[in-house]
Amino acid sequence: MDDKKRSNTRLINISYIGSILAYIIGLYFITLGYLWGFIGTVPTLLFGLNLIRNGEKRYGIVLVLFFFVWIIVYYSYLPGNLLNN
C-alpha cells in the first residue's frame, strides 16, 4: 500500500509541475501573439483526466478546473483584436 501511495504522490507532483511548465510556455507564446500557444492548456487537461482515472479525483478535478481558468487567462493576454481579424 505504501508503494501505491508513493507512486500516486509522484504522479501528482509530476502532473502539477508539467502543467505549470506547459502553462508558462503557452503564456509566453500567447503574449507574442501566437494563437497556437493555447496548446499549453492541453497538458493540464490530460494530466487532470489521468489523475482522475488513477483514483486521485480530488487532484485531477483541480487540474481540470485550472484548464478552464488558464484558457480565460490566455484569452486576456491576447494582443488586441487578434481573434477578430
Phi, psi and omega in degrees: 000325181293324178293323178295317179294319179295320178296317179293323178296318178297318179296319178297313180298315179296320180297315181290318179294315178298321179294317180294318178297317178297322178297314182295317179295316178297320179296322177301313181290327177296318180293337175279349177100012179268116181295333181291356173297341176297343177299337178297345178274338186297315179301327179298315178295316180295317178298318180297315179294325177294319178296319178298318180295329181270011174092006178255067186298320184300313181285326179292319180295324177299317179292323178295321176294321176300326178305312181290321178297318183290329174297318178295318178297315179301316182299323180290337179269356179298138175301150186309132174059024180292323180278344182273354181271000000 
